[in-house]
Amino acid sequence: MATQTENPERIALFIDFYNGQLDIETMLDALRERGIIILKKAYGDWQKFSQFRRTLAEHGVDLVERPSIHAGGDKNGADIQLALDALEACLTNPHIDVFAIVSGDSDFLPLITRLQAYNKRVVILGMRKATSPAVMRNCNEYLAYENLMAAARAERKPARPAAKKVDQPPDTTDPRGLEEGFALLGRAIALLEDDDRVVNSSILKQKMVQLDPAFDEKTFGFAQFKAFLAAAQKAKIVHIGKKVEGVYPISLGRKGRELEEEE
């Protein structure tokens, strides 16, 4: 995940509204932590989704009309239009660094790989149960909507409820358990140590997201990454050293080395 620097990343947001009507403010907050959002587009039948128009417009989202030609709507047409517009933005706006797509549809896999071929990062936002595992694996970062909503509740931010057809996310969403998160942590530290790089929390999380775009400490019930690391140290997965020049060096502990050797 990119950190805020003097040159923050420029982000283009594309929303497949047929794929789920998620809270726009929650999603924008998550993206603003990663850079500056310079383009926002949403695709749907805005007569059918009329109750969302005002909220989206208030947040500066450009509404791209895809009217329902058939009884089931025009989802395929909206997907194609989104993909074409994203590629056009990629080719005509070289200053865009990140393409954020709100959809978990596997139909967007070709778009993801094409954008990455043009050296763009692709962030996917969506509900876990509605997101293709292939999409999670192939994007650069996956943001689970359940985790974003849980963080918003924890910070006591008002968030509008999702539409009726989208179930409210539960507080606990990870079926894999914490051990898999710790295994990923051990793998990331081992790789960084092999590269003779100083392992600090910022670099470490970037490496973990690189290895598994779906990684998010909130999935395991931690509000911040440092709380996840503290739990790992308590479990003897890692050792957090003394602060040196503003950085806490992190190394694999005894249990972490065992995890590495088992792979």
C-alpha positions in Angstrom: 0.0 0.0 0.0 1.3 3.4 -0.9 2.1 5.8 1.9 1.4 9.5 1.9 4.5 11.3 0.7 5.3 14.6 -1.0 4.2 13.0 -4.2 1.1 11.0 -3.4 -0.3 8.6 -5.9 -3.0 9.7 -8.3 -6.1 7.5 -8.2 -8.9 6.9 -10.8 -12.0 5.3 -9.4 -14.4 3.2 -11.5 -17.6 1.8 -9.9 -19.6 -1.1 -11.3 -22.9 -0.1 -9.7 -24.7 -3.2 -11.0 -22.4 -5.3 -8.9 -23.4 -3.8 -5.6 -24.4 -0.4 -4.1 -21.8 0.2 -1.4 -21.3 3.2 0.8 -19.4 5.8 -1.3 -18.0 7.8 1.6 -16.5 4.7 3.2 -14.8 3.7 0.0 -13.5 7.3 -0.7 -12.0 7.5 2.8 -10.1 4.3 2.2 -8.7 5.5 -1.1 -7.8 8.9 0.3 -5.5 7.1 2.7 -3.6 5.9 -0.4 -3.4 9.0 -2.5 -5.4 11.7 -4.3 -8.6 10.7 -6.2 -8.6 12.6 -9.4 -11.3 10.7 -11.4 -14.5 9.1 -10.2 -17.0 7.3 -12.4 -20.0 5.1 -11.7 -21.8 2.9 -14.2 -25.5 2.0 -13.9 -29.1 2.6 -14.8 -29.6 5.9 -12.9 -33.4 5.7 -13.2 -33.3 2.4 -11.5 -30.7 3.6 -8.9 -32.2 7.0 -8.5 -32.0 7.0 -4.7 -28.2 7.0 -5.0 -27.8 9.8 -7.5 -27.7 12.7 -5.2 -25.2 11.1 -2.8 -22.9 10.2 -5.6 -23.1 13.6 -7.2 -22.4 15.3 -3.8 -19.1 13.3 -3.7 -18.1 14.3 -7.2 -18.8 11.0 -8.9 -19.5 11.2 -12.7 -22.6 9.1 -13.4 -22.3 7.2 -16.6 -25.8 6.1 -17.8 -26.3 2.5 -18.9 -30.1 2.2 -19.3 -31.8 -1.2 -18.8 -32.5 -2.4 -22.3 -33.6 -5.8 -21.1 -35.6 -6.8 -18.0 -32.5 -7.9 -16.2 -30.7 -4.6 -16.9 -27.5 -3.9 -18.9 -24.8 -5.2 -16.7 -22.7 -6.6 -19.5 -22.9 -3.2 -21.3 -21.9 -1.4 -18.1 -18.9 -3.7 -17.7 -17.7 -3.2 -21.2 -18.1 0.6 -20.9 -16.2 0.7 -17.7 -13.3 -1.4 -19.2 -13.1 0.8 -22.2 -13.2 4.0 -20.2 -10.5 2.7 -17.8 -8.2 1.8 -20.7 -8.8 5.2 -22.3 -7.9 6.9 -19.1 -4.8 4.8 -18.8 -3.6 5.7 -22.2 -4.5 9.4 -22.2 -3.6 10.2 -18.6 -0.1 8.9 -17.8 -0.1 10.7 -14.5 -2.7 8.2 -13.1 -0.8 5.7 -10.9 -3.7 3.6 -9.4 -6.9 2.3 -10.9 -9.5 1.5 -8.2 -12.3 -0.7 -9.4 -15.4 -1.4 -7.3 -16.4 -4.9 -8.5 -15.4 -8.4 -7.8 -16.5 -9.7 -11.2 -14.0 -12.1 -12.9 -14.9 -10.5 -16.2 -12.6 -7.7 -15.2 -9.5 -9.9 -15.1 -8.4 -8.9 -18.6 -8.7 -5.3 -17.6 -6.6 -5.8 -14.5 -3.8 -7.5 -16.3 -3.8 -4.9 -19.1 -3.6 -2.0 -16.7 -0.8 -3.7 -14.9 1.0 -4.2 -18.2 1.0 -0.4 -18.5 2.7 -0.2 -15.0 -0.5 0.8 -13.2 -1.5 -0.5 -9.7 -5.0 -2.0 -9.5 -6.9 -1.9 -6.3 -10.2 -3.8 -6.1 -12.9 -3.0 -3.6 -15.8 -5.3 -3.0 -17.7 -7.8 -0.7 -15.6 -10.9 -0.1 -18.5 -13.3 -0.8 -19.1 -11.5 -4.2 -15.5 -11.2 -5.3 -13.9 -13.8 -7.5 -10.8 -15.5 -5.8 -9.0 -15.0 -9.2 -9.6 -11.2 -8.9 -8.2 -11.2 -5.4 -5.1 -13.0 -6.4 -4.3 -10.9 -9.5 -5.0 -7.3 -8.3 -2.3 -5.4 -6.5 -4.4 -4.8 -3.4 -7.8 -6.0 -2.4 -9.9 -4.0 0.0 -12.8 -6.0 1.6 -15.8 -3.8 2.1 -16.6 -5.7 5.3 -13.3 -4.5 6.8 -13.8 -0.9 5.6 -17.2 -0.8 7.3 -15.9 -2.4 10.5 -13.2 0.3 10.6 -15.8 3.0 10.0 -17.9 1.7 12.9 -14.8 1.6 15.1 -14.0 5.2 14.4 -17.7 6.1 14.9 -18.0 7.5 11.4 -21.6 7.6 10.1 -21.9 5.2 7.2 -25.0 4.8 5.0 -26.4 1.3 4.9 -25.8 -0.8 1.9 -28.7 -1.4 -0.5 -31.2 -4.2 0.3 -29.7 -6.7 -2.1 -26.3 -6.4 -0.4 -26.2 -8.0 3.1 -24.7 -6.0 5.9 -21.2 -7.3 6.6 -20.6 -9.2 9.8 -17.9 -8.1 12.3 -15.8 -11.2 11.7 -15.2 -12.2 8.1 -12.0 -14.2 7.9 -12.6 -18.0 7.5 -8.9 -18.8 7.4 -7.8 -17.9 11.0 -4.9 -16.0 12.3 -2.3 -18.7 11.7 -2.5 -18.1 8.0 -1.8 -14.4 8.6 1.2 -15.2 10.7 2.5 -17.6 8.0 2.3 -14.8 5.5 4.1 -12.5 7.9 6.9 -15.0 8.3 7.2 -15.4 4.6 7.4 -11.7 4.0 10.1 -11.1 6.6 12.2 -14.0 5.3 12.1 -12.5 1.8 13.1 -9.0 3.0 15.9 -10.4 5.1 17.2 -12.4 2.1 17.3 -9.1 0.2 19.3 -7.5 3.0 16.7 -4.8 3.5 15.8 -3.2 6.8 12.5 -4.7 7.8 10.2 -2.1 9.3 6.5 -2.1 9.6 5.8 0.0 6.5 8.0 -2.1 4.2 6.7 -5.2 5.8 3.1 -4.5 5.1 3.8 -3.5 1.5 5.6 -6.9 1.0 2.6 -8.8 2.6 0.1 -7.1 0.3 2.4 -7.8 -2.6 2.4 -11.5 -1.7 -1.4 -11.6 -0.9 -3.4 -8.6 -2.2 -6.3 -9.6 0.0 -4.2 -9.2 3.2 -5.7 -6.7 5.7 -5.1 -6.8 9.4 -8.7 -5.8 10.0 -9.7 -9.2 8.6 -8.1 -10.8 11.7 -9.7 -8.3 14.1 -6.9 -5.8 14.5 -7.6 -2.1 14.0 -4.0 -1.3 13.1 -1.0 -3.2 11.6 1.1 -2.5 14.7 -1.6 -4.4 16.8 -1.2 -7.4 14.4 2.6 -7.3 14.9 2.2 -7.1 18.6 0.1 -10.3 18.5 2.7 -11.9 16.3 5.4 -11.0 18.8 3.3 -12.4 21.7 3.0 -15.6 19.7 6.8 -15.6 19.1 6.4 -15.3 15.4 8.5 -12.1 15.2 10.8 -10.1 17.4 10.4 -6.3 17.4 13.7 -4.6 18.2 14.5 -1.3 19.8 13.7 1.8 17.9 16.6 3.1 15.7 16.3 6.4 13.9 12.5 6.3 14.2 12.2 2.7 12.9 11.5 -0.5 14.8 13.4 -3.3 13.2 11.4 -6.5 12.9 12.9 -10.0 12.5 11.6 -13.5 12.6 11.4 -15.2 15.9 12.0 -18.9 16.7 8.5 -19.9 15.7 8.8 -17.7 12.5 11.9 -19.6 11.4 10.0 -22.9 11.8 7.2 -21.5 9.6 9.8 -20.5 7.0 11.4 -24.0 7.0 8.1 -25.8 6.7 7.3 -24.1 3.3 
